[in-house]
Structure formats: C-alpha cells, structure tokens
Amino acid sequence: MAEHYTSFDRGGRRWLLQRLTAVFLIGTLTFHFFLLHFVNHAADVTFLQTQARMSEVSYFVTMVLFLIAATFHGVNGVYNALINQGIQGTQKRVVGGVLTLASVLLIAQGIRVALAMAGIAVI
Amino acid sequence: MSTETETEIEEESSAETLPETSSHQQRRMDAKASKKSEREAAEKAQAESLDDEETYELKVFRYDPEVEGKEEPRFDSFVVPYHKGMTVLDALIYARDHYDSSLTFRHSCQQAICGSDALFVNGRQRLGCKTQLADLDDPIRIEPLPHQEVVKDLVVDMEHFYDQMEAVEPFFDPDDLPEDELEEQRQSRENREKVKMSTRCIWCGACMSSCNIAAGDNEYLGPAAINKAYRFAMDEREGEDRKEERMRIVEQEHGVWRCQTQFSCTEVCPKDIPLTEHIQELKREAVKSNLKFW
C-alpha cells in the first residue's frame, strides 16, 4: 500500500467533544436563560443574588463547566470553520496558537471572576 | 420449351404497352414528387420558424480561452422545439446540431450511467440526461459545474475530482484470497444491502461541486471519494486489516471531519446516494475504533 500524506487527527476527539459540548450547552444555556432572563429579569439580577448562587457548590461547578464547554465549543468551531476555508501551514499554526491562547485567557479570567463572585479569596 | 415461348410472348406484349404506361406513370410520379418537395419545404419552413411549436429557451454558458471573441464568458440563447420526454441533454444536442456546432459539452450514454453530463441547470447540479425540460422553469440556464476550472463552454476540469477519488483506493482488495482460485468471494445479503446505495456512484462530480467545504478546501476528500471509501470499508469480505488502512485514509484532518452535514451533496446526487449519512457513519466508526478510555 502506498504511503499517504496525513495531517493526523486520528480518532476525531475534537469532533466528538464538539458534539458532546453541544449537547451539554443546550442544557446549560437553557438553564441560564430561564434563570437569569425569564424567571429573574435583568433588573432583578443583583450582585447579592449572584453571590448567593455562586456559593452553592453545584451551581459553581455547573458554571465553571459551562464556561469551559462554551469556550471549547466556540473556539473549536471557529478553528474548524477556518480549516474549512482551506488555511494551511503557517496561517494554520498561527490561528491555532492564537485561539488556544485566547481560550486559556478566557477560562482563567472566567474562573477568577467566578471565584470572586463566590467570595473565595485568591492571591 | 413451350413454357419459354409463352414467356417470350408475354414479355413482348408488355414491351409494346410500356411507353404508354410509362408516360402516364411518369406524370403521376412527377406530380407526387413536386407535392413531396412542396410538403418538405413547408415542413422545413415550419420547423425552422418553430412558430406553432412548444419551445424552450436555453441560456447556455459560453467560454473558450483559445477562441477570439469567446475569451470573455457570456450566455448564448438557443430556442429549441420541445417534444415529450425531452431532457436538458437532448435540448443541448439539438442546439449544437442545428445552431452552433462549436457548443461543447460532455455526454455519452444518455441514460444516467456514464456520469459525463453533470451540469449546473437553473441553479442546481443535475445530470443533463436525467433532467426533463418539463420539470424546469423556462428559460433554462445551463452552466458548467461550479467550483471547478472551466475548460470550454460546459466542460470542466475533472482532474482534482479524480485525484480525490483515487486517493481512497477505490478498488476491492481483500486481506485473504480464497485458496481455490475458482472459489467465489461471496457477500452476505445483509452486507450487500448495507453497501448497496454506495455502489451506485457514477463519478459525475455533482456532489463535490455542490459542497461548500470542498469549494474552499482543496485537500478535503469530498463526498464522492468518502462514499467510495465507505463502499469498501463496509465490505466485510475485505477483512479487518484492510478496513483499518481505509479508515486511516478517511480519518485524516481533511477526510470525514471536514463534512459539516449540510446535506447539499445528498440533495443533488442523481443516484440518490445518502452521502452525508455515509460520511457520518464513517465518523462514528472512526471514533469508535480510536477512542480508548483506558
């Protein structure tokens, strides 16, 4: 058999994760919209309530997972859309690097805010 | 001897009456001939005028980089007489034979098997020989397949498409051959059913042309090639090793993962192959065979 050029992503883990995060996001987004847009309207959402919600471990964990899932889903989606446009070589590496860095910063800042809201002191 | 004499007499008598009959017959023949030529002239005039006939107008894409005056792409109009059952390809053939012999398009079997005449008709990839004029809105706009280089008029360069098809090694190649060379390599009915639709591909390229991803990403294998890979990867007679080799080809970054399940390939496939579903099945297959949780 002839050797094949491959830019291997064997197994399609990113594809599977994109699907799984999509399903997870349907649930968490629905929960988020109901709780913070329909049940409690914007005017009712106060910092005190936010602090109270974030102090609950289950809510806190859900929100952090929500953040990570949404970041992965969004960034991976943009990356794939650009691959679909046919970017290659240096362009592809740069896009990959920038998007990874953006995800790390987004998740770090998100968790920092979440911790602050929960009233957990971080250095 | 007597019989011969009788014959001679008959011949003589007929020879005597011949000139009279001949001139009479000649008059009738002349009259008939003139009537015939009049009728033919009338028919020809009517055919050329197409006044009383149902007609369709074709707007055909024209381009030829090698001919002066055709270097700039343009649309030419041809009005063709309609007859029941007439296809887009029939209309193109009529236009070429009656109006412009330089009109160029591929065609061969005219029965949706050779895959030569995939065209962009009224904004959609279709097989010319399988598309009834009666099903289309007049005027009919006929263009070459999008997302491929146009060589001339309706002819596009298919090289890239064939390269992608060949990349998936589109031939039956089992791990083990039967010991007796006369022994058949039988397929189970269930397995035949599974690959049945995928075997119907005629390499027309309509799917690849309709795919947004293939348009932007030249490395993407494309629906037809992945379907071909499916046809052999799912064939149980080939064996596990060969299947794994085939899966390695389709699970590259520019293999199955690029499909965004738009279903445009499935929509335009003239052989009704569920291309997108086959691609999805290969994605699942790839995930199953490669994801390890230990």
Boltz contact constraints between the chains, C-beta under 6 A:
constraints:
  - contact:
      token1: [A, 1]
      token2: [B, 245]
      max_distance: 6.0
  - contact:
      token1: [A, 4]
      token2: [B, 249]
      max_distance: 6.0
  - contact:
      token1: [A, 6]
      token2: [B, 252]
      max_distance: 6.0
  - contact:
      token1: [A, 7]
      token2: [B, 253]
      max_distance: 6.0
  - contact:
      token1: [A, 9]
      token2: [B, 253]
      max_distance: 6.0
  - contact:
      token1: [A, 10]
      token2: [B, 251]
      max_distance: 6.0
  - contact:
      token1: [A, 10]
      token2: [B, 290]
      max_distance: 6.0
  - contact:
      token1: [A, 11]
      token2: [B, 290]
      max_distance: 6.0
  - contact:
      token1: [A, 11]
      token2: [B, 291]
      max_distance: 6.0
  - contact:
      token1: [A, 12]
      token2: [B, 257]
      max_distance: 6.0
  - contact:
      token1: [A, 12]
      token2: [B, 286]
      max_distance: 6.0
  - contact:
      token1: [A, 12]
      token2: [B, 287]
      max_distance: 6.0
  - contact:
      token1: [A, 15]
      token2: [B, 257]
      max_distance: 6.0
  - contact:
      token1: [A, 16]
      token2: [B, 287]
      max_distance: 6.0
  - contact:
      token1: [A, 84]
      token2: [B, 213]
      max_distance: 6.0
  - contact:
      token1: [A, 84]
      token2: [B, 216]
      max_distance: 6.0
  - contact:
      token1: [A, 84]
      token2: [B, 217]
      max_distance: 6.0
  - contact:
      token1: [A, 85]
      token2: [B, 216]
      max_distance: 6.0
  - contact:
      token1: [A, 86]
      token2: [B, 216]
      max_distance: 6.0
  - contact:
      token1: [A, 86]
      token2: [B, 217]
      max_distance: 6.0
